[in-house]
Structures are given as structure tokens and as C-alpha cells.
Amino acid sequence: SMEVQAHDVQNQLDATLADVEGQLNQSLADYAEAVGKPIDVAMARPVLDDKKLPPDVEAAVKIARDTHPALLAAAMEGVASGYDISAERAVLYPDVTGEMSMFKKDIDDIIGGEVTDQRALLRLNWNFSTGGAQLAKIRETVHNHAQTAARTQDLAARVEREIRKAYAEMDASSKRLAVS
């Protein structure tokens, strides 16, 4: 009957209103946590300045990949771990030391000439570990470098996902705003 249908519609509206009020209360709590204090004045509808936003989500993702501080820091960490590999491999090469000496004395009055003595010594010194510890250390450093690269890729994917999600939410909010 019409009365039952009207009652069902009223129940659905009441449930929707309860959901929206719950979302509003959650948003107010999120705002208070982010800002540090609850809203104390009536809020005005924000005006979106399109000039401050990238033209589309792809441009926003590119800008984030090029300028996001966490991504830049992760990239530098990757460069540093690459240097760590080079430093560990360098231990396998010998240390090179050299010495040069020269002695020159004019003894013209004694034996009729001068004495010259020139010497050069080049020393290569290897420091090998007999148990393969250095090779294991190099493998560990290479593994750490791979882990750093994987973390960087994961971070880049998370940043991109958050940007795409924010653009989708902005689009949905704009559509809801147009309806209201």
C-alpha cells in the first residue's frame, strides 16, 4: 500500500541522513585532528583556484615524481647505496703506495765527478679475507641497493595512487556540488 511505501521511503531517508551525519561528524573530527582545534565558526564553501592545480592528473603525477621530497630523498638514498657497492668492491683492489728518493753529491775534488743515486719503490698490498667475508659483504650491499630501489618504486607508486585518488575524489565532489 501507499502508506507502507511511504514508510519505507521515510526509513531510507532516515538511514541516509544518519549516514551523512556520521560522515559529517567524522569529517569534523578529522578537521580537528589536522588543524589542532575544532571548527568554531560557520565555514564558507571553498572556491577552487584552478590556476594552482595541474591541468590534469597525469601532469600532477609527473610533477610529483619530479619534485616530491620523499621521492627525491629516496633517489638520493639509491645513489648513496650505489656508492656503497663501489666502496665495498674497492676493498678487493690493492692499496698502492710509492716511495721515491734521490741522492746527489758533488765530489769533484775527491774522485772527480758527482755521485747520483735515484730509487723508486712501488708497493701493492692486497688484504684478502680467506673465508670470503668481503665477497659476502659485497653481495649484502648489492642486496641492500636492490631493496632501496624497490622501496623507491613502492613509494613512487603510493604517491601516484594518492594523487589519482585525490583527483577522483575532487571530481566526485565537483559533481556532487553541481547537483546541490
Solvent accessible surface area in square Angstrom, and as a share of the most:
residue,aa,sasa,rsa
1,S,106,0.68
2,M,159,0.71
3,E,142,0.64
4,V,90,0.51
5,Q,111,0.49
6,A,63,0.49
7,H,110,0.49
8,D,70,0.36
9,V,80,0.46
10,Q,93,0.41
11,N,72,0.37
12,Q,122,0.54
13,L,107,0.53
14,D,71,0.37
15,A,57,0.44
16,T,76,0.44
17,L,103,0.51
18,A,59,0.46
19,D,90,0.47
20,V,80,0.46
21,E,85,0.38
22,G,38,0.36
23,Q,121,0.54
24,L,100,0.50
25,N,94,0.48
26,Q,107,0.47
27,S,63,0.41
28,L,72,0.36
29,A,56,0.44
30,D,71,0.37
31,Y,75,0.28
32,A,29,0.22
33,E,147,0.66
34,A,89,0.69
35,V,77,0.44
36,G,66,0.63
37,K,118,0.50
38,P,94,0.59
39,I,51,0.26
40,D,112,0.58
41,V,106,0.61
42,A,103,0.80
43,M,121,0.54
44,A,89,0.69
45,R,163,0.59
46,P,119,0.75
47,V,143,0.82
48,L,101,0.50
49,D,63,0.32
50,D,103,0.54
51,K,190,0.81
52,K,169,0.71
53,L,60,0.30
54,P,33,0.21
55,P,127,0.80
56,D,73,0.38
57,V,37,0.21
58,E,98,0.44
59,A,28,0.21
60,A,9,0.07
61,V,11,0.06
62,K,128,0.54
63,I,90,0.46
64,A,12,0.09
65,R,112,0.41
66,D,81,0.42
67,T,79,0.46
68,H,60,0.27
69,P,101,0.64
70,A,40,0.31
71,L,12,0.06
72,L,87,0.43
73,A,63,0.49
74,A,14,0.11
75,A,51,0.40
76,M,127,0.57
77,E,87,0.39
78,G,16,0.16
79,V,73,0.42
80,A,51,0.40
81,S,14,0.09
82,G,23,0.22
83,Y,151,0.57
84,D,76,0.40
85,I,18,0.09
86,S,67,0.43
87,A,60,0.46
88,E,36,0.16
89,R,120,0.44
90,A,54,0.42
91,V,69,0.40
92,L,61,0.30
93,Y,152,0.58
94,P,35,0.22
95,D,95,0.49
96,V,90,0.52
97,T,73,0.42
98,G,55,0.53
99,E,98,0.44
100,M,169,0.76
101,S,67,0.43
102,M,116,0.52
103,F,107,0.45
104,K,121,0.51
105,K,106,0.45
106,D,103,0.54
107,I,22,0.11
108,D,92,0.48
109,D,132,0.68
110,I,131,0.67
111,I,124,0.63
112,G,57,0.55
113,G,28,0.27
114,E,99,0.44
115,V,59,0.34
116,T,67,0.39
117,D,52,0.27
118,Q,120,0.53
119,R,163,0.59
120,A,82,0.64
121,L,86,0.43
122,L,130,0.65
123,R,122,0.45
124,L,88,0.44
125,N,89,0.46
126,W,119,0.42
127,N,124,0.64
128,F,138,0.57
129,S,53,0.34
130,T,147,0.86
131,G,77,0.74
132,G,24,0.23
133,A,66,0.51
134,Q,28,0.12
135,L,90,0.45
136,A,46,0.36
137,K,104,0.44
138,I,15,0.08
139,R,153,0.56
140,E,103,0.46
141,T,16,0.09
142,V,59,0.34
143,H,107,0.48
144,N,67,0.34
145,H,58,0.26
146,A,57,0.44
147,Q,82,0.37
148,T,8,0.05
149,A,47,0.36
150,A,57,0.44
151,R,131,0.48
152,T,33,0.19
153,Q,132,0.59
154,D,76,0.39
155,L,35,0.18
156,A,11,0.09
157,A,48,0.38
158,R,109,0.40
159,V,17,0.10
160,E,38,0.17
161,R,130,0.47
162,E,96,0.43
163,I,31,0.16
164,R,88,0.32
165,K,107,0.45
166,A,55,0.42
167,Y,41,0.16
168,A,62,0.48
169,E,98,0.44
170,M,63,0.28
171,D,74,0.38
172,A,40,0.31
173,S,51,0.33
174,S,55,0.36
175,K,127,0.54
176,R,158,0.58
177,L,80,0.40
178,A,88,0.68
179,V,133,0.77
180,S,106,0.68
